[in-house]
Amino acid sequence: MRISTSSMYANSVNRMNDNQSQLSRIQQQLATGLRILTPSDDPLGAAKSLDLTHGQAMNAQNADSRISAKNALSVQEGVLQSATELIQDVRAKVVAAGNGTLSDADRKTFAIEMRSRMEELTGLANSVDGAGNYLFAGFKDDAAPFSGNGGTVSYNGDSGQKLLQVGTARQLASNDAGDAVFMNVPAKSVFQSSTSGTGGATLSSVTVTDKSHAKAGHQYEVAFSNGGTTYTMFDVTSDPNKASPVASGPYVSGQPIQAAGMEMTIAGTAVDNDTVTISPVRNQSMFKTLDDVINLLETPVSGTTDGAAKLRYGMQVAGDNMDSALDHILAVRASSGARLQEIESLDDEGSARDLNYASQLSGIRDLDYVKAISDLTQKQTILQASQQSFAKVSGLSLFNYI
């Protein structure tokens, strides 16, 4: 078969171009340290590399979220630590103020100090983070969640918890809302009442006199009859049909009624079909507990017939509710601490996952330098040989033999 000179030239140039291209590709691999420069180099490896890179980016994003959650929970823990110390101090003051030898003036001094502690607790509840966001406001973190009017403190935030994606399948709350921390605290021996009817009888006070007979969490109803001159009391929790009264007798405004381990005082004019419902308060804010103590300490005992007894009972209830507040805030701190501990575990897991991603990516993308240098030397030799052979062949001519 005859091969034309132009065909021979074209084939030689194409081969040299191919060798030059392969040599250039190996040089790029050596410069970047990557085996896969374009998806066409290894389509399957490129797809796998893309998946791993996406997983690595998500892992890095989760790590950033863990840092944000850790910072927020650490700031919150610092505030709750201060609140814990405040409550412990107030609890000690309650014990000291309950000393029966103190005068009314002495107790008022304690009340003044506790009002200061109330303001301090409100300030802690309105704490902000480094960005100026209120810690305990839920999602409404751009405004102070707690506002006070005298002894009454109200919550203006919401119950939202900010969830951050801290793991591949784990979301974690980076805050606790103020209503859950400071407002909804389990209460002991605290009651509320409501009145129905056309008369004016209302509950003045309730005192637990015998805890062995008092039924925690029960609701009672006092009904009036005979022109409001007699009362009948029912335990509507145990006896919703009100078939068996727990107490009955003549009603005298302001005279205590002894029943179910409690002493309650109802005052005012009663008429037929009037009812006074007495139910326990299940949750009470820390601020209300403090305010109750302050009001109790500001109420004079000297010159009253039952003032000392009411003071003893009130201080006992205050002590119980301060203990409940302390237990509650310690439980919140335990939950916050558990989340911080989980973040540390997720950090270790995330670090191990990142190393795994890096190892797999290295196995797919990274260049084998020994093989690449060997290929480079081989391609250089082939290119040089093809260039030299082309130079000699291109110099052949019959005119050299004439």
C-alpha positions as CSV (number, residue, x, y, z in Angstrom):
1,M,0.0,0.0,0.0
2,R,1.3,3.4,-0.9
3,I,1.4,6.0,1.8
4,S,1.4,9.6,0.6
5,T,3.8,12.1,2.0
6,S,1.0,14.4,3.3
7,S,-0.7,11.4,5.0
8,M,2.6,10.5,6.7
9,Y,3.1,14.1,7.8
10,A,-0.5,14.4,9.2
11,N,-0.3,11.1,11.1
12,S,3.0,12.1,12.7
13,V,1.8,15.5,13.7
14,N,-1.4,14.0,15.2
15,R,0.6,11.5,17.3
16,M,2.9,14.2,18.5
17,N,-0.1,16.4,19.5
18,D,-1.6,13.5,21.4
19,N,1.6,12.9,23.2
20,Q,1.9,16.6,24.0
21,S,-1.7,16.7,25.3
22,Q,-1.1,13.7,27.5
23,L,2.2,15.2,28.8
24,S,0.4,18.5,29.5
25,R,-2.4,16.7,31.5
26,I,0.2,14.8,33.6
27,Q,2.0,18.1,34.3
28,Q,-1.4,19.7,35.5
29,Q,-2.0,16.7,37.7
30,L,1.5,17.1,39.3
31,A,0.9,20.9,39.7
32,T,-2.6,20.4,41.4
33,G,-1.9,17.1,43.2
34,L,-5.3,15.8,41.8
35,R,-5.9,12.8,39.7
36,I,-9.3,14.0,38.5
37,L,-9.1,17.3,36.8
38,T,-12.4,17.1,34.9
39,P,-15.4,14.7,35.3
40,S,-14.3,13.0,32.0
41,D,-11.1,11.8,33.7
42,D,-13.2,9.5,35.9
43,P,-17.0,9.9,35.7
44,L,-17.7,7.5,38.6
45,G,-15.0,8.9,40.8
46,A,-16.1,12.5,40.0
47,A,-19.7,11.7,41.1
48,K,-18.6,10.0,44.3
49,S,-16.3,12.9,45.0
50,L,-19.2,15.4,44.6
51,D,-21.3,13.4,47.1
52,L,-18.4,13.3,49.6
53,T,-17.7,17.0,49.2
54,H,-21.4,17.8,49.8
55,G,-21.3,15.6,53.0
56,Q,-18.2,17.4,54.1
57,A,-19.8,20.8,53.7
58,M,-22.9,19.7,55.6
59,N,-20.7,18.4,58.4
60,A,-18.9,21.7,58.5
61,Q,-22.2,23.6,58.7
62,N,-23.4,21.4,61.6
63,A,-20.1,22.1,63.4
64,D,-20.8,25.9,63.0
65,S,-24.3,25.3,64.4
66,R,-22.8,23.4,67.4
67,I,-20.5,26.4,68.1
68,S,-23.5,28.7,68.1
69,A,-25.6,26.4,70.3
70,K,-22.6,25.9,72.7
71,N,-22.1,29.7,73.0
72,A,-25.8,30.4,73.6
73,L,-26.2,27.6,76.2
74,S,-23.0,28.7,78.0
75,V,-24.2,32.2,78.3
76,Q,-27.6,30.9,79.6
77,E,-25.8,28.6,82.1
78,G,-24.0,31.6,83.5
79,V,-27.2,33.5,84.1
80,L,-28.9,30.5,85.6
81,Q,-26.0,30.0,87.9
82,S,-26.5,33.6,89.2
83,A,-30.2,33.0,89.6
84,T,-29.5,29.8,91.5
85,E,-27.3,31.7,94.0
86,L,-29.9,34.4,94.3
87,I,-32.7,31.9,95.1
88,Q,-30.5,30.1,97.7
89,D,-29.7,33.5,99.3
90,V,-33.4,34.4,99.4
91,R,-34.2,30.9,100.9
92,A,-31.8,31.6,103.7
93,K,-33.4,35.0,104.3
94,V,-36.8,33.4,104.5
95,V,-35.6,31.2,107.3
96,A,-34.0,34.1,109.1
97,A,-37.1,36.4,108.6
98,G,-39.3,33.7,110.1
99,N,-37.7,34.0,113.5
100,G,-40.6,34.7,115.9
101,T,-38.5,37.1,118.0
102,L,-38.2,39.7,115.2
103,S,-40.2,42.8,115.4
104,D,-42.4,44.3,112.6
105,A,-39.6,46.8,111.8
106,D,-37.1,43.9,111.5
107,R,-39.3,42.1,109.1
108,K,-39.7,45.2,107.0
109,T,-36.0,45.5,106.7
110,F,-35.9,41.9,105.3
111,A,-38.8,43.0,102.9
112,I,-36.7,45.9,101.6
113,E,-33.8,43.6,100.9
114,M,-36.0,41.1,99.2
115,R,-37.5,43.8,96.9
116,S,-34.0,44.5,95.8
117,R,-33.5,40.8,95.1
118,M,-36.8,40.8,93.1
119,E,-35.4,43.5,90.9
120,E,-32.1,41.6,90.5
121,L,-34.0,38.4,89.5
122,T,-36.0,40.4,87.0
123,G,-32.7,41.8,85.6
124,L,-31.3,38.3,85.3
125,A,-34.5,37.1,83.5
126,N,-34.0,40.0,81.0
127,S,-30.3,39.1,80.3
128,V,-29.0,39.5,76.7
129,D,-26.4,37.6,74.7
130,G,-23.4,39.1,73.0
131,A,-25.5,40.1,70.0
132,G,-28.1,42.0,72.2
133,N,-30.8,39.3,71.9
134,Y,-32.8,38.5,75.0
135,L,-31.9,35.0,76.3
136,F,-35.3,34.0,77.7
137,A,-37.7,35.7,75.3
138,G,-38.3,32.7,73.0
139,F,-38.6,33.8,69.4
140,K,-39.4,37.4,70.5
141,D,-35.8,38.1,71.4
142,D,-35.8,41.8,70.3
143,A,-37.7,43.0,73.3
144,A,-37.4,42.5,77.1
145,P,-39.5,39.5,78.0
146,F,-40.2,40.5,81.6
147,S,-41.8,43.7,82.8
148,G,-42.7,44.6,86.4
149,N,-45.3,46.8,87.9
150,G,-44.7,46.9,91.6
151,G,-44.6,43.3,92.8
152,T,-46.2,41.9,89.7
153,V,-43.9,40.7,86.9
154,S,-45.4,39.6,83.6
155,Y,-43.9,37.6,80.8
156,N,-44.1,39.2,77.3
157,G,-42.2,36.6,75.3
158,D,-43.3,33.3,73.8
159,S,-42.6,29.7,74.5
160,G,-40.4,29.2,71.4
161,Q,-37.1,27.3,71.5
162,K,-34.6,27.9,68.8
163,L,-33.7,24.6,67.2
164,L,-30.3,24.2,65.5
165,Q,-29.2,21.4,63.2
166,V,-26.2,20.1,65.2
167,G,-26.0,16.7,63.6
168,T,-27.0,14.7,60.5
169,A,-30.3,13.7,62.2
170,R,-30.3,15.9,65.4
171,Q,-31.8,19.2,66.2
172,L,-31.0,20.8,69.5
173,A,-32.6,23.7,71.4
174,S,-30.1,26.5,72.0
175,N,-32.3,28.3,74.5
176,D,-35.0,27.9,77.1
177,A,-38.0,30.3,77.1
178,G,-38.6,32.5,80.1
179,D,-42.1,31.1,80.9
180,A,-40.7,27.6,81.3
181,V,-37.7,28.9,83.4
182,F,-39.2,31.5,85.7
183,M,-43.0,31.4,85.4
184,N,-44.3,27.9,85.4
185,V,-42.8,26.7,88.7
186,P,-44.7,24.0,90.6
187,A,-46.4,25.6,93.6
188,K,-47.2,24.2,97.1
189,S,-50.0,25.2,99.4
190,V,-51.1,28.1,97.2
191,F,-54.8,28.5,96.4
192,Q,-57.0,30.6,94.1
193,S,-60.7,31.1,94.3
194,S,-63.7,32.1,92.2
195,T,-67.2,33.2,93.2
196,S,-70.5,32.8,91.5
197,G,-73.9,34.1,92.6
198,T,-75.4,37.5,93.5
199,G,-73.9,37.8,97.0
200,G,-70.6,39.2,98.0
201,A,-68.9,36.3,99.9
202,T,-65.3,35.9,98.9
203,L,-62.3,33.8,100.1
204,S,-59.9,35.8,102.3
205,S,-57.3,33.2,103.2
206,V,-56.6,29.5,103.2
207,T,-54.2,27.8,105.6
208,V,-53.2,24.1,105.7
209,T,-53.5,23.1,109.3
210,D,-53.1,19.4,109.0
211,K,-51.0,18.1,106.1
212,S,-51.9,14.5,106.9
213,H,-55.6,15.2,106.0
214,A,-55.1,17.9,103.4
215,K,-55.4,16.5,99.9
216,A,-52.9,18.0,97.5
217,G,-54.4,19.1,94.2
218,H,-58.1,18.8,95.3
219,Q,-60.7,21.4,94.5
220,Y,-63.4,22.4,96.9
221,E,-66.7,24.2,96.7
222,V,-68.6,26.1,99.4
223,A,-72.3,26.5,98.7
224,F,-74.6,28.8,100.7
225,S,-78.3,28.2,101.6
226,N,-81.0,29.3,104.0
227,G,-80.7,32.9,103.0
228,G,-76.9,32.7,103.1
229,T,-76.8,31.7,106.8
230,T,-75.5,28.2,106.3
231,Y,-72.7,26.7,104.2
232,T,-72.0,23.2,102.8
233,M,-68.5,22.3,101.6
234,F,-67.8,19.6,99.0
235,D,-64.6,18.0,97.7
236,V,-65.5,18.2,94.0
237,T,-62.3,16.3,93.0
238,S,-63.2,13.2,95.0
239,D,-67.0,13.8,94.8
240,P,-67.9,15.5,91.5
241,N,-71.6,14.8,92.1
242,K,-71.4,16.6,95.5
243,A,-73.3,13.8,97.2
244,S,-71.4,13.8,100.5
245,P,-70.3,17.2,102.1
246,V,-67.0,17.3,103.9
247,A,-68.2,20.1,106.2
248,S,-71.3,22.2,106.9
249,G,-72.5,24.7,109.5
250,P,-73.7,28.2,110.1
251,Y,-72.0,30.9,108.1
252,V,-70.5,33.9,109.9
253,S,-68.6,36.4,107.8
254,G,-64.9,36.3,108.7
255,Q,-65.2,33.2,110.9
256,P,-62.7,30.5,109.9
257,I,-64.1,27.2,108.5
258,Q,-62.2,24.1,109.5
259,A,-62.4,21.2,107.0
260,A,-60.2,18.8,105.0
261,G,-57.0,19.7,106.9
262,M,-57.4,23.4,106.0
263,E,-58.6,26.5,107.7
264,M,-60.3,29.0,105.3
265,T,-61.8,32.3,106.0
266,I,-64.7,33.6,103.8
267,A,-66.0,37.1,104.3
268,G,-68.9,39.1,102.9
269,T,-72.6,38.7,102.6
270,A,-73.8,35.5,101.1
271,V,-77.2,34.6,99.6
272,D,-78.9,31.4,98.5
273,N,-77.1,29.6,95.6
274,D,-73.8,31.5,96.1
275,T,-70.7,29.4,95.7
276,V,-67.1,29.9,96.4
277,T,-64.7,27.6,94.6
278,I,-61.3,27.0,96.1
279,S,-58.7,25.3,93.9
280,P,-54.9,24.8,94.2
281,V,-52.5,26.9,92.1
282,R,-50.4,24.3,90.3
283,N,-47.8,26.6,88.9
284,Q,-46.6,30.0,90.2
285,S,-43.8,32.3,89.0
286,M,-40.7,32.8,91.1
287,F,-41.6,36.5,91.1
288,K,-45.0,35.8,92.7
289,T,-43.4,33.7,95.4
290,L,-41.0,36.5,96.2
291,D,-43.8,39.0,96.2
292,D,-45.9,36.9,98.6
293,V,-42.9,36.8,101.0
294,I,-42.5,40.5,100.8
295,N,-46.2,41.3,101.4
296,L,-46.1,38.8,104.3
297,L,-43.1,40.5,105.9
298,E,-44.6,44.0,105.4
299,T,-47.9,43.0,107.2
300,P,-47.7,43.9,110.9
301,V,-48.1,41.1,113.4
302,S,-48.1,43.2,116.6
303,G,-51.6,44.0,117.8
304,T,-53.4,41.2,115.9
305,T,-54.9,38.0,117.3
306,D,-53.8,35.6,114.7
307,G,-50.9,37.5,113.0
308,A,-48.2,35.3,114.4
309,A,-49.9,32.1,113.3
310,K,-50.5,33.5,109.8
311,L,-46.8,34.6,109.7
312,R,-45.6,31.1,110.6
313,Y,-47.8,29.5,108.0
314,G,-46.9,32.0,105.3
315,M,-43.2,31.7,105.9
316,Q,-43.5,27.9,105.8
317,V,-45.4,28.1,102.5
318,A,-42.8,30.6,101.2
319,G,-39.9,28.3,102.2
320,D,-41.6,25.4,100.4
321,N,-42.1,27.4,97.3
322,M,-38.6,28.7,97.3
323,D,-37.4,25.1,97.6
324,S,-39.6,24.3,94.6
325,A,-38.2,27.3,92.6
326,L,-34.6,26.1,93.4
327,D,-35.4,22.5,92.3
328,H,-37.0,23.9,89.2
329,I,-34.1,26.0,88.1
330,L,-31.7,23.2,88.9
331,A,-33.7,21.0,86.6
332,V,-33.5,23.6,83.8
333,R,-29.7,23.8,84.3
334,A,-29.5,20.0,84.2
335,S,-31.3,20.0,80.9
336,S,-29.0,22.8,79.6
337,G,-25.9,20.9,80.8
338,A,-27.1,17.7,79.1
339,R,-27.3,19.6,75.8
340,L,-23.8,21.0,76.3
341,Q,-22.6,17.4,77.0
342,E,-24.3,16.1,73.9
343,I,-22.7,18.9,71.8
344,E,-19.3,17.7,73.0
345,S,-20.1,14.2,71.9
346,L,-21.4,15.4,68.5
347,D,-18.2,17.4,68.1
348,D,-16.1,14.2,68.5
349,E,-18.4,12.4,66.1
350,G,-18.2,15.3,63.6
351,S,-14.4,15.3,63.8
352,A,-14.3,11.6,63.1
353,R,-16.8,12.0,60.2
354,D,-14.7,14.8,58.7
355,L,-11.6,12.7,58.8
356,N,-13.5,9.9,57.1
357,Y,-14.7,12.2,54.3
358,A,-11.1,13.6,53.8
359,S,-9.7,10.0,53.7
360,Q,-12.3,8.9,51.1
361,L,-11.8,12.1,49.0
362,S,-8.1,11.6,49.1
363,G,-8.4,8.0,47.9
364,I,-10.6,9.1,45.0
365,R,-9.1,12.5,43.9
366,D,-5.5,12.6,45.1
367,L,-2.7,11.9,42.7
368,D,-0.2,8.9,43.0
369,Y,3.0,10.9,42.6
370,V,5.2,7.9,41.9
371,K,2.9,6.7,39.1
372,A,2.5,10.2,37.7
373,I,6.2,10.9,37.6
374,S,6.8,7.6,35.9
375,D,4.1,8.4,33.3
376,L,5.6,11.8,32.8
377,T,9.0,10.4,32.1
378,Q,7.5,7.8,29.7
379,K,5.4,10.5,27.9
380,Q,8.5,12.7,27.6
381,T,10.5,9.9,26.1
382,I,7.8,9.0,23.6
383,L,7.3,12.6,22.6
384,Q,11.1,13.1,22.1
385,A,11.3,9.8,20.1
386,S,8.3,10.8,17.9
387,Q,9.8,14.3,17.3
388,Q,13.2,12.9,16.4
389,S,11.8,10.2,14.1
390,F,9.6,12.8,12.4
391,A,12.6,15.0,11.8
392,K,14.6,12.2,10.2
393,V,11.7,10.9,8.1
394,S,10.7,14.4,6.9
395,G,14.3,14.9,5.7
396,L,14.2,11.9,3.3
397,S,14.3,12.7,-0.5
398,L,15.3,10.9,-3.7
399,F,17.1,14.0,-4.8
400,N,19.7,13.1,-2.2
401,Y,20.7,10.1,-4.3
402,I,21.0,11.8,-7.7
